[in-house]
């Protein structure tokens, strides 16, 4: 009985020695390596790890906070083909983050105006504008170089709507005004920035000259 016990102990010790030294690994029996060397092979560019100074850490934290801050959707336009070319160049030169802006195609409706002009000089235009203001009639600048020097008494999406308004103005003494088409329907583009962070907002200052005077507004 004692011999059997001693034999079992020797066998158990032999098995433990073989297991602890990985001699049974081929059979699926082996301890887990305490240093887990396999994790070294799973590291991605460990040489890229950098220790940051206190100042650098604060800058990174500030950037993270800025990225997490609420972002605003802004848009501007419409822009014609020539304006789009200039705007695209400015946006690319500003090195805005990828996907932070897009130029969406759209249609700009035709516009009809009640037109007065052409006037020979700016002084005659100013005189007529003052005369109309005295009649409590609002005027607008025209947005078509071929209609300068002139003024508009209102813009409309259809010729019929413009003519109907002109009829209403006749009793007020408007005799020389006429309905003209200020612009035809056109294909245009709209600049959209769906998520403007503070960093992007700063860079937009470089783009402003290419916006052709059209302000950035909150997306509708």
C-alpha positions in Angstrom: 0.0 0.0 0.0 2.8 2.4 0.9 4.6 1.5 -2.3 1.5 2.4 -4.3 1.2 5.7 -2.5 4.8 6.6 -3.2 4.5 5.6 -6.8 1.4 7.8 -7.2 3.2 10.7 -5.7 6.2 10.3 -8.0 3.9 10.0 -11.0 2.0 13.1 -9.9 5.2 15.1 -9.4 6.4 14.0 -12.8 3.2 15.1 -14.5 3.2 18.4 -12.7 6.8 18.9 -13.7 6.0 18.1 -17.4 2.9 20.4 -17.3 4.6 23.4 -15.6 7.5 23.3 -18.0 5.3 23.1 -21.1 6.2 19.6 -22.0 2.5 18.7 -22.5 1.7 21.8 -24.5 1.4 19.7 -27.7 -1.4 17.8 -26.0 -3.3 20.9 -25.0 -2.0 21.0 -21.4 0.1 23.9 -20.3 0.0 26.8 -17.9 -0.8 30.4 -19.1 2.5 32.3 -19.5 2.6 35.0 -16.8 4.2 37.5 -19.1 1.7 36.9 -22.0 4.3 37.4 -24.8 1.5 37.0 -27.4 0.3 40.5 -26.5 3.5 41.9 -27.9 2.6 40.6 -31.4 -0.8 42.2 -31.1 0.5 45.7 -30.5 0.1 48.2 -33.3 3.1 50.5 -33.8 4.3 50.5 -30.2 7.1 52.9 -31.3 4.4 55.6 -31.9 3.6 55.8 -28.2 4.6 59.3 -26.9 4.8 60.7 -23.4 3.1 64.1 -23.2 4.2 67.0 -21.1 1.7 68.8 -18.9 1.3 71.5 -21.5 0.8 69.1 -24.3 -1.7 67.1 -22.3 -3.7 70.2 -21.6 -3.8 71.1 -25.3 -5.0 67.6 -26.1 -7.7 67.8 -23.5 -8.8 71.1 -24.8 -9.0 69.7 -28.3 -11.1 66.7 -27.1 -13.4 69.1 -25.3 -13.8 71.2 -28.4 -14.6 68.1 -30.5 -17.2 67.0 -27.9 -18.8 70.5 -27.8 -22.2 70.9 -29.6 -21.7 71.7 -33.3 -23.8 73.9 -35.5 -25.0 73.3 -39.1 -24.3 76.3 -41.4 -25.1 76.9 -45.0 -24.5 79.7 -47.6 -25.6 80.4 -51.1 -26.8 79.9 -53.7 -23.7 80.0 -55.9 -23.4 79.8 -59.7 -20.8 77.7 -61.5 -18.1 80.4 -61.5 -18.6 81.2 -57.8 -18.5 77.4 -57.0 -15.1 77.1 -58.7 -13.7 79.9 -56.6 -15.3 78.6 -53.4 -14.1 75.1 -53.9 -10.5 76.3 -54.3 -10.8 78.4 -51.1 -12.3 75.5 -49.1 -9.5 73.1 -50.2 -6.9 75.7 -49.5 -8.2 76.2 -45.9 -7.5 72.5 -45.2 -10.9 71.9 -43.6 -11.4 68.4 -42.1 -12.5 65.7 -44.6 -16.3 65.5 -44.8 -16.8 68.8 -43.0 -18.3 70.6 -46.0 -20.3 69.7 -49.1 -21.7 71.6 -52.2 -25.2 70.5 -52.8 -26.8 71.0 -56.2 -30.2 72.8 -56.4 -32.4 75.0 -58.4 -32.8 78.8 -58.1 -36.3 79.9 -59.2 -36.8 82.5 -61.8 -37.4 86.0 -60.4 -39.7 88.7 -61.9 -39.6 92.3 -60.6 -41.6 95.5 -61.0 -38.9 97.6 -62.5 -38.2 101.3 -62.9 -35.4 102.7 -65.0 -32.9 103.0 -66.6 -31.9 106.3 -65.1 -29.1 108.4 -66.6 -27.3 109.1 -63.4 -27.2 107.9 -59.8 -28.5 111.3 -58.7 -31.7 110.7 -60.7 -32.0 107.3 -59.2 -31.7 108.7 -55.7 -34.3 111.4 -56.5 -36.8 108.7 -57.7 -36.1 106.5 -54.6 -36.8 109.5 -52.3 -40.0 110.3 -54.2 -41.2 106.7 -53.9 -40.3 106.7 -50.1 -42.5 109.7 -49.7 -45.3 107.7 -51.3 -44.6 104.9 -48.7 -43.5 102.6 -51.5 -40.5 100.4 -50.7 -37.7 99.9 -53.3 -34.9 97.4 -53.7 -31.6 97.4 -55.7 -31.7 95.3 -58.8 -29.4 92.2 -59.0 -28.9 92.2 -62.8 -26.2 94.4 -64.3 -28.2 94.8 -67.5 -30.9 96.6 -65.5 -28.6 99.2 -64.0 -29.1 102.1 -63.3 -32.6 101.1 -62.0 -34.6 99.9 -59.0 -37.1 97.3 -58.1 -40.5 97.7 -56.3 -40.5 94.0 -55.4 -39.6 90.5 -56.6 -41.9 87.6 -57.5 -41.5 84.0 -58.5 -44.0 84.3 -61.5 -44.7 87.0 -64.0 -48.4 86.8 -63.2 -47.8 87.7 -59.6 -45.6 90.6 -60.5 -48.2 92.0 -62.9 -51.0 91.6 -60.3 -48.9 93.7 -57.9 -48.2 96.3 -60.5 -52.0 96.8 -61.0 -52.3 97.5 -57.3 -49.6 100.2 -57.5 -51.3 102.1 -60.3 -53.7 104.0 -58.0 -50.7 105.3 -56.1 -49.4 107.1 -59.1 -47.0 104.5 -60.5 -47.1 104.9 -64.3 -43.7 104.2 -65.7 -42.9 100.9 -63.9 -43.0 97.6 -65.8 -42.6 93.9 -65.2 -39.3 92.4 -66.3 -37.5 89.1 -65.6 -34.5 89.8 -63.3 -33.1 86.2 -63.6 -34.0 83.0 -65.3 -34.3 79.6 -63.5 -30.8 78.3 -63.0 -28.9 75.3 -61.5 -27.0 76.5 -58.5 -25.1 75.0 -55.5 -25.5 75.5 -51.8 -22.5 75.3 -49.4 -23.4 73.2 -46.4 -21.3 72.5 -43.3 -23.3 70.0 -41.3 -21.2 70.1 -38.0 -19.1 73.2 -37.5 -16.8 72.9 -34.5 -14.8 75.9 -33.1 -11.7 74.7 -35.0 -13.6 74.7 -38.3 -15.2 78.1 -37.5 -11.8 79.6 -37.2 -10.7 78.2 -40.5 -13.9 79.6 -42.2 -12.4 83.1 -41.9 -10.0 82.1 -44.7 -13.0 81.1 -46.9 -15.1 84.2 -46.3 -13.7 86.2 -49.3 -14.9 83.4 -51.6 -18.5 83.5 -50.4 -19.4 86.4 -52.8 -20.9 88.4 -50.0 -23.3 85.6 -49.0 -23.5 85.0 -45.3 -23.2 81.7 -43.5 -26.6 81.0 -41.8 -28.0 78.3 -39.6 -29.3 75.4 -41.7 -33.0 75.6 -42.4 
